[in-house]
Amino acid sequence: MSCVLRSENIYTLTDYGARVAVGIVDRKSPWPQDLKDDEKQALRRLQRDKYVSVRHVHGQAFESLVAKDIVIKETVDDHDVAALKRGLTSRYLTSPVRFVDLLMLEFTTRCNLNCRFCFKDRLPKITEQRIHDLAHAIEDTKRMGIGQFLFNGGELTISGEKWLDLVRLIACTGHVAGVTSNGWWGINEPFSVMGRRFGNAARFAATLRDAGISEIMFSLDGPREIHDAYRRCSGLYDRVIRAVAAAKTVGIRCDVSIVLRDGLEKNDRFFQDVMKIFELLDDPRSMAGKGKKTFRTGVLIEPEFDFGNASKSIAERQSAPYTIDRLEEFQGICKGITHGMKISIRANGEVEPCTIGTMGKGYGNIHDEPLPTIVNKMRASPVYRMFEKGTFVNYLPYFSRSLFGSRFFHSCTFFGIISSVAAGVEQLRAKDELNQESVTELNLRIAQEMGFACACQ
């Protein structure tokens, strides 16, 4: 490769482009990507060499990739070719989205239940209305080589039919579309939803399948009595069983989501039942422990959260495993915020690395700018820098232990609090209003918004 001269113009990959290149080169993604052959050839060259000089190539394919935010044209003032390549290689390898394999679409926060441990209960009840922005984001995600899309909420199945148009958009190119559900619709009698009348659960499941849904993740959080009590809905356990059977009948894969609380992880009989219901080859507890990807194993097991409807007092959390007195337990505990395997788009359009860990303090909003632009600005976002550098510890002096305590059952609870505190502190600092009184008010507001017991009595 020729030496780079001072003030040389080069083409190189953006962070968004790094994931596109991964799909084409590193992983040879089987998912269709909306790129021409000459664009793919240009990407392979950039993935291999990390940059090319503008004056050494015919730029039509490269300029097309620039227009798609996959490639950026930069001016470099470095004549050391080896140093330049090392820097660009490092940037490629540390792309925040390089390992992303899943786009989660919240779409709605509305739900027909009020579960005892739901952390979303206190969130504003909204449903995405600007479908065209989500459609653009989906197409941009496809171009990255990502093939898995999961709709969650809220409860999507009570949110009309607009989201099914997005499902069709995903499925028409062979990509995988799934949805989470509480299984309320598992009944053997006619019911109305989405403005239509369905004869039974199987006919409803067939409608989801025909739109393109190939996977449904059902929530099941204990044996019959426990599950119904947690979900505050008598008979729901049996509805879930019938919904699973109906979905299987029409060819939909059924996955399971389990919240571990009150010693459920020790209930061998329950997990044996789960294996039968969802036709699992291994015990869900062992599958989750191996750290395999949720959409490959069909299992999502999480500890309970510490806020919202699940909020416990500080005294009740004294046995919780995570404590901020040993911060090394939190350092690097969750790479999902900086180098995760999914991106989430909330019902308000906010793009987040983790719905819990950042509590809405994300990277940008798809209603304001395209997804590739947001991805390419991730590194510069305050929330990313805070977790990448571990500087969240700098905000501990502003963290109220009297409100939140210092021990948590779910590590992401702490991340959600500290990211909210950090954002609030910086806003107060910018207004020159940072003082003990304002920080106390900030902590109380966060505790109320997240539904901590200490702030809701």
VOTI-57205 format. One record per residue (C-alpha): y, x, z; residue in one letter. Coordinates in pm, whole numbers, plus 50000, padded with zeros to 5 digits. Layout:
% residues N
YXZA ...
//
This chain:
% residues 457
500005000050000M 503475013149914S 505785023550192C 508274997850306V 511825009150254L 514755000750477R 516044965450424S 512934956350230E 512104919550178N 508534910250265I 506334879550280Y 504314874650597T 502494846450775L 504184822651016T 502304811051325D 501514778751143Y 500384799750848G 498124820551069A 496054789551146R 496034779750778V 494734814350694A 492084811750965V 490844779650807G 490574795750466I 489514831150545V 488214837250897D 486314805050952R 485964793650592K 486914758750703S 484814731150546P 487734707350578W 489754699750265P 493094717650254Q 495984707450030D 496524741449871L 496294754149515K 493974782749421D 496824807649373D 498214797949715E 494844804049877K 494614837649701Q 498064846849833A 496994836750183L 493864858050166R 496004887750073R 498414881750359L 495584876650605Q 494114909850497R 497294930850465D 499574910750701K 502504914350459Y 503404921350098V 506664934249958S 508554908049762V 509214932549479R 505504939649437H 504304904149361V 505034875249133H 506474851849393G 505694816549271Q 502674811249497A 504354828949789F 507544808849749E 505504776949744S 503954787450076L 507424795250213V 508484759650129A 505494746950331K 506374768450638D 503114787550593I 504794819950490V 508164834150582I 510314858250386K 511734884650617E 513954914950581T 512584945250763V 514394977150855D 511314997050940D 510125025150715H 507035031050930D 504365011450743V 501725016251015A 504055003751290A 505074973651082L 501474964251012K 500534968051381R 503374945151482G 502504918551226L 498804921151309T 499614915251675S 501744885251582R 498914871051373Y 496284876351644L 498454860351913T 499504829751717S 499644800451966P 497674778251728V 495194803051586R 492284787151775F 493354750851752V 490544728451628D 491714694051742L 494794672151712L 495084645751984M 497224615351908L 498234595652216E 499814567652011F 500204544352309T 500484545552688T 499724508452719R 496424498552874C 494644466752978N 493384482453302L 494994497553612N 492424523353719C 492594537254069R 492764573553953F 494864570453635C 497664596153627F 499404577653342K 500004545753535D 503624554453613R 504524566153263L 506784544153049P 504714519352849K 505384527452484I 503564525752152T 504394547751854E 506274527851590Q 507284554251336R 503904557351173I 505204577250875H 506114606551101D 502594607151243L 501184605050890A 503174636050790H 501974654251103A 498374645451019I 498724659250666E 500304691050802D 497394694151044T 494874689950764K 496574718150577R 495954740450878M 492234735650826G 491824714051137I 489254686951089G 489034668851424Q 491424641051526F 491154621451849L 493234590551929F 493794584452297N 496074564152517G 496374540752692G 493774519152528E 494074521152149L 491884491152080T 494504467052215I 497374482852022S 497274463951695G 496064477451363E 498724502951265K 496774531551416W 493824522651193L 495984531050890D 496214566251032L 492444566551082V 491994557950714R 494384586050620L 492254610450817I 488864598050700A 489734595550330C 489604633550300T 486394637550498G 488004646450829H 486634633751161V 488504606251346A 487564596051698G 489034573751968V 488784571052345T 488054537052497S 487344520952833N 484764498852660G 486334465452761W 485234450452429W 481514453152503G 480934415652522I 478504393152339N 480854364452272E 483854359452041P 487134376052138F 490524381751979S 492264415351938V 494384432051668M 495444397351559G 491884389451452R 488834371151582R 485574390351630F 482214374151690G 480934401451920N 481124438252008A 479034449251710A 481424433051461R 484374449551631F 482614483351621A 481894477951252A 485624473051190T 486364506251358L 483644523051154R 484874508150827D 488364521550899A 486904556450946G 486164560151317I 483034581551349S 483164589751722E 484104569852034I 484504586352373M 483754561352648F 484844565253009S 482094562253267L 482884573753619D 479914564853834G 477144539453887P 477914502653827R 479584494254160E 481554526654179I 482724525653818H 483904489553841D 485694496554169A 487484527154029Y 488484507953718R 489414476653916R 487454455453669C 484294437153771S 481554439053508G 483164467853317L 480154490953358Y 477944466053177D 480574461452908R 480584499152847V 476804499052808I 477014470652555R 479894487252370A 477904519652342V 474924500452205A 477134482051955A 478754514151835A 475394531251789K 474134501151593T 476834506151329V 476424543951316G 479224556151542I 478554586351762R 479164579052131C 480614605452367D 481284602952740V 484214611752965S 483574614853340I 486004620253626V 484354637653919L 485454624254256R 483984615354595D 480884636954543G 479844621454210L 478714655554082E 475814653854332K 474554620054210N 471504630654007D 470464594753930R 473804587053769F 473664617253540F 470104608953443Q 471354574553340D 474214590353143V 471724612152953M 469754581252852K 472754559752763I 474414586352547F 471164602752428E 472114637252561L 469614665552552L 471084683452855D 472514672853187D 476274666953133P 477044688653434R 475394719053276S 476904711952934M 480404710653077A 479764742053280G 479044762152966K 482594757252849G 481544742952514K 483994723152308K 484174686752407T 483904673052054F 480774693651990R 478904685552310T 480124649752333G 480914654552701V 484194657252891L 483934662453267I 487034668153476E 487924668653845P 490204641053961E 493944645653936F 496184645754240D 498924622054130F 499434587453986G 496954561654113N 494684589754237A 497334603854467S 496084615854802K 498134626855100S 498614663655176I 496134660455462A 493504645455230E 493884675454999R 493224701955262Q 489744707955119S 490944709754758A 489854741954581P 493164753554430Y 495924767154651T 499274781954557I 498894806054848D 496554825654619R 498444824954293L 495884846654120E 493764815254107E 496344800053875F 497244831053674Q 495554826753339G 493434797953469I 494294776253171C 494954791552832K 495354756552693G 499124759052726I 499594791552534T 496434796852328H 494584764052345G 492124746752117M 494124714952075K 497604701752012I 498694668152150S 501284644352009I 502424619552270R 503374583452206A 507044593552204N 506484620151937G 506574650252169E 504264678752065V 502544693852366E 499934720152436P 498644700252734C 499534664952839T 499054672953208I 500084708953241G 503504704353089T 504194667653167M 506224661352853G 507984694952843K 506594703752505G 507584722252192Y 509524696251996G 509374661151856N 507914650851520I 510654624851487H 513224652851480D 511474679751276E 508184685551090P 505104697651277L 505014731851101P 508594738651212T 507684729451570I 504594751651562V 506624780951431N 509044777751723K 506394775951994M 506764811852109R 510454806852174A 510054774952377S 510744777752752P 507424761952852V 505444786252637Y 507274816952764R 506934805453124M 503154802853109F 502594832252873E 504494856053101K 503434839453426G 507084834853522T 506344800753672F 506044820153998V 509814825353984N 510274788054043Y 508144786154357L 511234789354583P 512354755954434Y 508924739654484F 508744715354780S 505544720254977R 506584692455212S 506364667854921L 503514682254716F 501524703054958G 499914735754850S 496324725754762R 495104706054460F 491824692654323F 492964698353963H 494784730353870S 496794712253604C 498464692053879T 500274723453988F 501174732353630F 502614697553576G 504754699953889I 505994735353836I 506884729753468S 508884698953568S 510584718053849V 511404747153618A 512924724353353A 514994706453617G 516194738753779V 517374752753446E 519264720753371Q 520974722653711L 521744759353659R 523344752253321A 525614726253486K 526364750053776D 524914723654007E 522004743654149L 522034740154527N 519714729954808Q 520674693354792E 520194690654415S 516824708454433V 515664684554705T 516654654954490E 514894670654190L 511614674654378N 511784639154510L 512384625254162R 509424644854020I 507184633254305A 508184597154242Q 507704599753866E 504264615553907M 503254590554173G 502594613154471F 501714593954784A 504374612154987C 507124598654763A 505824563254722C 505414552055080Q 
//
